[in-house]
Amino acid sequence: MTEETRDLSVDELTAGMRERLGENSGLDATIKFAFDDGRVIFIDGKSEPNSVTNEDNPADVTLKMSLETLNKLRRKEINSMMAVMVGQIKVEGNIMAAMKLDQILG
């Protein structure tokens, strides 16, 4: 199974986001992915350099979902807006910050 088709772990997703984000993404927001099992991925696009960790820090926007949902988004099996509309992703906070993710991680 290739990396594109298999489910990645929280640690693998964190490392991948860290690599894509780089040191200065222009994101200018903090975004937290909160998974059903209590684990998190925290993207700090305000710090210099930008950082991605698994720390449960306050964020401008929190996206609550299952790890399976994030993997489906990564593989483009589901659309993020549709996933929000059907309740697979719950958004708390600044939705505009979440919309910036597509340009950074898409």
Backbone as a printed PyTorch tensor [residue, N CA C, xyz], in Angstrom:
tensor([[[  0.8410,  -1.1680,   0.0000],
         [  0.0000,   0.0000,   0.0000],
         [  0.8940,   1.2420,   0.0000]],

        [[  0.6170,   2.1770,  -0.8830],
         [  1.4380,   3.3800,  -0.9470],
         [  1.0110,   4.3790,   0.1160]],

        [[  1.8760,   5.3540,   0.3630],
         [  1.5750,   6.3660,   1.3760],
         [  0.3320,   7.1660,   1.0080]],

        [[  0.0730,   7.3260,  -0.2940],
         [ -1.0950,   8.0820,  -0.7280],
         [ -2.3960,   7.3720,  -0.3970]],

        [[ -2.3790,   6.0380,  -0.3110],
         [ -3.6280,   5.3040,  -0.1100],
         [ -3.8180,   4.7700,   1.3000]],

        [[ -2.7470,   4.6870,   2.0810],
         [ -2.9070,   4.1350,   3.4290],
         [ -3.2290,   5.2420,   4.4310]],

        [[ -3.8230,   4.8510,   5.5590],
         [ -4.0870,   5.8020,   6.6310],
         [ -2.7850,   6.1190,   7.3570]],

        [[ -2.5320,   7.4130,   7.5780],
         [ -1.3500,   7.8330,   8.3060],
         [ -1.7050,   8.0280,   9.7730]],

        [[ -0.7360,   7.8500,  10.6410],
         [ -0.9260,   8.0640,  12.0760],
         [ -0.8750,   9.5580,  12.3840]],

        [[ -1.2480,   9.9170,  13.5860],
         [ -1.1690,  11.3180,  14.0140],
         [  0.2760,  11.8080,  13.9120]],

        [[  1.2340,  10.9800,  14.3180],
         [  2.6470,  11.3790,  14.2460],
         [  3.0910,  11.6070,  12.8020]],

        [[  2.6700,  10.7310,  11.8930],
         [  3.0370,  10.8940,  10.4800],
         [  2.3790,  12.1360,   9.8770]],

        [[  1.1300,  12.3750,  10.2320],
         [  0.4390,  13.5660,   9.7360],
         [  1.0860,  14.8350,  10.2720]],

        [[  1.4740,  14.8210,  11.5470],
         [  2.1410,  15.9700,  12.1540],
         [  3.4390,  16.2800,  11.4110]],

        [[  4.2380,  15.2520,  11.1610],
         [  5.5140,  15.4400,  10.4550],
         [  5.2830,  15.9720,   9.0440]],

        [[  4.2790,  15.4500,   8.3570],
         [  3.9730,  15.9050,   7.0010],
         [  3.5190,  17.3570,   6.9740]],

        [[  2.6760,  17.7370,   7.9300],
         [  2.2210,  19.1340,   7.9970],
         [  3.3790,  20.0610,   8.3330]],

        [[  4.2530,  19.6180,   9.2170],
         [  5.4320,  20.4210,   9.5990],
         [  6.2840,  20.6910,   8.3580]],

        [[  6.4690,  19.6740,   7.5370],
         [  7.2800,  19.8090,   6.3310],
         [  6.6300,  20.7630,   5.3290]],

        [[  5.3140,  20.6350,   5.1240],
         [  4.6150,  21.4850,   4.1700],
         [  4.5140,  22.9370,   4.6390]],

        [[  4.3500,  23.1320,   5.9440],
         [  4.1610,  24.4720,   6.4910],
         [  5.4250,  25.3080,   6.3600]],

        [[  6.5660,  24.7010,   6.5990],
         [  7.8260,  25.4270,   6.5220],
         [  7.9810,  26.4040,   7.6750]],

        [[  8.8950,  27.3400,   7.5240],
         [  9.1880,  28.2750,   8.6010],
         [  8.3030,  29.5030,   8.5840]],

        [[  7.8230,  29.8960,   7.4060],
         [  6.9650,  31.0790,   7.3170],
         [  5.9320,  30.8550,   6.2300]],

        [[  4.8050,  30.3030,   6.6140],
         [  3.7600,  29.9310,   5.6680],
         [  2.8750,  31.0930,   5.2530]],

        [[  2.8730,  32.1640,   6.0350],
         [  1.9380,  33.2510,   5.7850],
         [  0.5460,  32.9490,   6.3280]],

        [[  0.3980,  31.8670,   7.0540],
         [ -0.8950,  31.4400,   7.5950],
         [ -1.4490,  32.4610,   8.5890]],

        [[ -0.5980,  32.9960,   9.4530],
         [ -0.9790,  33.9930,  10.4540],
         [ -2.2110,  33.5730,  11.2620]],

        [[ -2.2440,  32.3130,  11.6560],
         [ -3.3470,  31.7850,  12.4660],
         [ -2.8590,  30.5460,  13.2080]],

        [[ -3.5830,  30.2030,  14.2760],
         [ -3.3270,  28.9350,  14.9650],
         [ -4.5240,  28.0360,  14.7240]],

        [[ -4.2420,  26.7960,  14.3770],
         [ -5.2790,  25.8330,  14.0140],
         [ -5.0120,  24.5340,  14.7500]],

        [[ -6.0720,  23.9790,  15.3390],
         [ -5.9220,  22.7110,  16.0580],
         [ -6.8560,  21.6810,  15.4500]],

        [[ -6.2930,  20.5140,  15.1440],
         [ -7.0780,  19.3360,  14.7780],
         [ -7.2440,  18.5290,  16.0530]],

        [[ -8.4670,  18.3370,  16.5020],
         [ -8.7400,  17.5630,  17.7140],
         [ -9.4310,  16.2700,  17.2950]],

        [[ -8.7870,  15.1490,  17.5890],
         [ -9.3040,  13.8520,  17.1570],
         [-10.1340,  13.1890,  18.2460]],

        [[-10.9740,  12.2600,  17.8310],
         [-11.8940,  11.5600,  18.7330],
         [-11.1810,  10.8900,  19.9050]],

        [[ -9.9350,  10.4660,  19.6890],
         [ -9.2020,   9.7410,  20.7410],
         [ -8.4730,  10.6770,  21.7100]],

        [[ -8.6510,  12.0010,  21.5460],
         [ -8.0200,  12.9550,  22.4430],
         [ -6.6880,  13.5020,  21.9540]],

        [[ -6.1450,  12.9470,  20.8980],
         [ -4.8760,  13.4490,  20.3560],
         [ -5.1360,  14.7030,  19.5340]],

        [[ -4.0980,  15.5170,  19.3600],
         [ -4.2450,  16.7600,  18.6130],
         [ -3.0390,  17.0000,  17.7030]],

        [[ -3.2830,  17.8050,  16.6870],
         [ -2.2150,  18.4030,  15.8850],
         [ -2.4440,  19.9060,  15.9790]],

        [[ -1.4320,  20.6280,  16.4370],
         [ -1.5350,  22.0710,  16.6280],
         [ -0.6110,  22.7690,  15.6440]],

        [[ -1.1840,  23.6090,  14.7940],
         [ -0.4140,  24.3700,  13.8100],
         [ -0.3300,  25.8090,  14.2990]],

        [[  0.8900,  26.2890,  14.5170],
         [  1.0930,  27.6750,  14.9250],
         [  1.6920,  28.4420,  13.7550]],

        [[  0.8230,  29.0740,  13.0020],
         [  1.2520,  29.8720,  11.8570],
         [  1.5330,  31.3170,  12.2200]],

        [[  1.4670,  31.6310,  13.5260],
         [  1.7670,  32.9880,  13.9970],
         [  3.2010,  33.1090,  14.5020]],

        [[  3.7530,  32.0020,  15.0020],
         [  5.1150,  32.0460,  15.5450],
         [  6.1240,  32.1040,  14.4060]],

        [[  7.3220,  32.5870,  14.7340],
         [  8.4120,  32.5670,  13.7530],
         [  9.5860,  31.8430,  14.3710]],

        [[  9.9840,  30.7060,  13.8330],
         [  9.3820,  30.0560,  12.6710],
         [  8.0430,  29.4020,  13.0230]],

        [[  7.2280,  29.1400,  11.9910],
         [  5.9710,  28.4180,  12.1990],
         [  6.2860,  27.0490,  12.7780]],

        [[  5.3080,  26.4720,  13.4980],
         [  5.5510,  25.1590,  14.0890],
         [  4.2980,  24.2990,  14.0360]],

        [[  4.5220,  23.0010,  14.0680],
         [  3.4410,  22.0160,  14.1350],
         [  3.8180,  21.0420,  15.2420]],

        [[  2.9420,  20.9100,  16.2540],
         [  3.2160,  20.0340,  17.3880],
         [  1.9720,  19.2180,  17.7180]],

        [[  2.0850,  18.4020,  18.7440],
         [  0.9340,  17.6400,  19.2460],
         [  0.4970,  18.1830,  20.6080]],

        [[  0.8390,  19.4440,  20.8750],
         [  0.4490,  20.0940,  22.1260],
         [ -0.9870,  20.5900,  22.0230]],

        [[ -1.7380,  20.4480,  23.1040],
         [ -3.1380,  20.8650,  23.1400],
         [ -3.2260,  22.3190,  23.5940]],

        [[ -2.8730,  23.2360,  22.6930],
         [ -2.8720,  24.6630,  22.9860],
         [ -4.1660,  25.3080,  22.4920]],

        [[ -4.5170,  26.4820,  23.0600],
         [ -5.6600,  27.2240,  22.5230],
         [ -5.3650,  27.6280,  21.0720]],

        [[ -6.4020,  27.6700,  20.2460],
         [ -6.2090,  27.9750,  18.8260],
         [ -7.2860,  28.9310,  18.3350]],

        [[ -6.9930,  29.6110,  17.2250],
         [ -7.9760,  30.4870,  16.5950],
         [ -9.1780,  29.6750,  16.1180]],

        [[ -8.9000,  28.4640,  15.6510],
         [ -9.9700,  27.5730,  15.2010],
         [ -9.6040,  26.1350,  15.5520]],

        [[-10.5960,  25.3830,  15.9970],
         [-10.4120,  23.9660,  16.3000],
         [-11.3060,  23.1580,  15.3770]],

        [[-10.7120,  22.1620,  14.7350],
         [-11.4330,  21.2700,  13.8410],
         [-11.5170,  19.9080,  14.5110]],

        [[-12.7200,  19.5220,  14.9090],
         [-12.9120,  18.2450,  15.5900],
         [-13.3750,  17.2140,  14.5730]],

        [[-12.6540,  16.0830,  14.5510],
         [-12.9650,  15.0310,  13.5790],
         [-12.2690,  13.7420,  13.9920]],

        [[-12.5730,  12.6910,  13.2680],
         [-11.8520,  11.4370,  13.4810],
         [-10.5650,  11.4640,  12.6530]],

        [[ -9.6140,  10.6400,  13.0480],
         [ -8.3800,  10.4960,  12.2750],
         [ -8.7030,   9.9620,  10.8830]],

        [[ -9.6830,   9.0920,  10.8040],
         [-10.1220,   8.5500,   9.5130],
         [-10.5920,   9.6710,   8.5860]],

        [[-11.3270,  10.6430,   9.1210],
         [-11.8050,  11.7600,   8.3020],
         [-10.6440,  12.5740,   7.7620]],

        [[ -9.6360,  12.8690,   8.5980],
         [ -8.4850,  13.6360,   8.1150],
         [ -7.7440,  12.8640,   7.0270]],

        [[ -7.6260,  11.5610,   7.1760],
         [ -6.9700,  10.7580,   6.1410],
         [ -7.7700,  10.7890,   4.8410]],

        [[ -9.0920,  10.7580,   4.9240],
         [ -9.9280,  10.8460,   3.7190],
         [ -9.7750,  12.2090,   3.0550]],

        [[ -9.6770,  13.2650,   3.8540],
         [ -9.4410,  14.6030,   3.3000],
         [ -8.0980,  14.6440,   2.5830]],

        [[ -7.0910,  14.0650,   3.2070],
         [ -5.7330,  14.0510,   2.6370],
         [ -5.7050,  13.3390,   1.2930]],

        [[ -6.4820,  12.2580,   1.2010],
         [ -6.5340,  11.4880,  -0.0500],
         [ -7.5450,  12.0440,  -1.0390]],

        [[ -8.2210,  13.1480,  -0.6530],
         [ -9.2330,  13.7960,  -1.4800],
         [-10.4080,  12.8760,  -1.7910]],

        [[-10.7300,  11.9950,  -0.8220],
         [-11.8930,  11.1120,  -0.9490],
         [-13.1690,  11.8220,  -0.5120]],

        [[-13.0070,  12.8770,   0.3120],
         [-14.1360,  13.6880,   0.7280],
         [-13.7500,  15.1580,   0.6010]],

        [[-14.7530,  16.0000,   0.4650],
         [-14.5800,  17.4400,   0.3580],
         [-14.7370,  18.0490,   1.7460]],

        [[-13.8660,  18.9750,   2.1120],
         [-13.9000,  19.5380,   3.4620],
         [-15.2120,  20.2650,   3.7590]],

        [[-15.7210,  21.0200,   2.8150],
         [-16.9790,  21.7450,   3.0560],
         [-18.1370,  20.7680,   3.2380]],

        [[-18.1600,  19.7120,   2.4430],
         [-19.2150,  18.7060,   2.5780],
         [-19.0940,  17.9860,   3.9230]],

        [[-17.8680,  17.6990,   4.3330],
         [-17.6510,  17.0240,   5.6150],
         [-18.1500,  17.8780,   6.7770]],

        [[-17.9900,  19.2000,   6.6800],
         [-18.5170,  20.0940,   7.7110],
         [-20.0450,  20.0680,   7.6750]],

        [[-20.6110,  20.1390,   6.4790],
         [-22.0670,  20.1940,   6.3450],
         [-22.7550,  18.9380,   6.8710]],

        [[-22.1160,  17.7790,   6.7230],
         [-22.7440,  16.5310,   7.1850],
         [-22.2930,  16.1420,   8.5960]],

        [[-21.4860,  16.9970,   9.2330],
         [-21.1200,  16.7700,  10.6210],
         [-19.9020,  15.9010,  10.8620]],

        [[-19.1640,  15.5470,   9.8050],
         [-17.9400,  14.7680,  10.0030],
         [-16.8280,  15.6290,  10.5910]],

        [[-16.9190,  16.9410,  10.3590],
         [-15.9810,  17.8970,  10.9350],
         [-16.8050,  18.9520,  11.6660]],

        [[-16.4360,  19.2080,  12.9110],
         [-17.0690,  20.2720,  13.6900],
         [-16.0470,  21.3940,  13.8450]],

        [[-16.4600,  22.6100,  13.5280],
         [-15.5740,  23.7660,  13.5560],
         [-15.9450,  24.6540,  14.7330]],

        [[-14.9440,  24.9840,  15.5470],
         [-15.1350,  25.9120,  16.6650],
         [-14.1280,  27.0360,  16.5170]],

        [[-14.6280,  28.2690,  16.4290],
         [-13.7330,  29.4160,  16.3140],
         [-13.8080,  30.0510,  14.9470]],

        [[-12.7110,  30.6300,  14.5340],
         [-12.6200,  31.4380,  13.3230],
         [-12.5660,  30.5670,  12.0640]],

        [[-13.7120,  30.4470,  11.4070],
         [-13.8000,  29.6100,  10.1990],
         [-12.8730,  30.1250,   9.0980]],

        [[-12.6170,  31.4300,   9.0670],
         [-11.7300,  31.9860,   8.0360],
         [-10.3080,  31.4480,   8.1930]],

        [[ -9.8730,  31.2270,   9.4190],
         [ -8.5450,  30.6460,   9.6460],
         [ -8.4990,  29.2350,   9.0810]],

        [[ -9.5740,  28.4810,   9.2660],
         [ -9.6180,  27.1150,   8.7370],
         [ -9.5740,  27.1030,   7.2220]],

        [[-10.1830,  28.0900,   6.6020],
         [-10.2100,  28.1430,   5.1350],
         [ -8.8260,  28.3930,   4.5400]],

        [[ -7.9150,  28.9560,   5.3270],
         [ -6.5480,  29.1870,   4.8650],
         [ -5.7760,  27.8780,   4.7260]],

        [[ -6.2530,  26.8150,   5.3550],
         [ -5.5470,  25.5360,   5.3080],
         [ -5.3850,  25.0070,   3.8960]],

        [[ -6.3930,  25.1920,   3.0560],
         [ -6.3190,  24.6770,   1.6880],
         [ -5.1060,  25.2080,   0.9480]],

        [[ -4.8040,  26.4950,   1.1070],
         [ -3.6660,  27.0700,   0.3840],
         [ -2.3430,  26.5660,   0.9580]],

        [[ -2.3300,  26.1990,   2.2200],
         [ -1.0840,  25.7510,   2.8400],
         [ -0.8910,  24.2400,   2.6760]],

        [[ -1.9350,  23.4690,   2.9370],
         [ -1.7960,  22.0140,   2.9680],
         [ -2.3980,  21.3180,   1.7620]],

        [[ -3.1110,  22.0420,   0.9370],
         [ -3.8420,  21.4440,  -0.1720],
         [ -3.0370,  20.9450,  -1.2630]]])
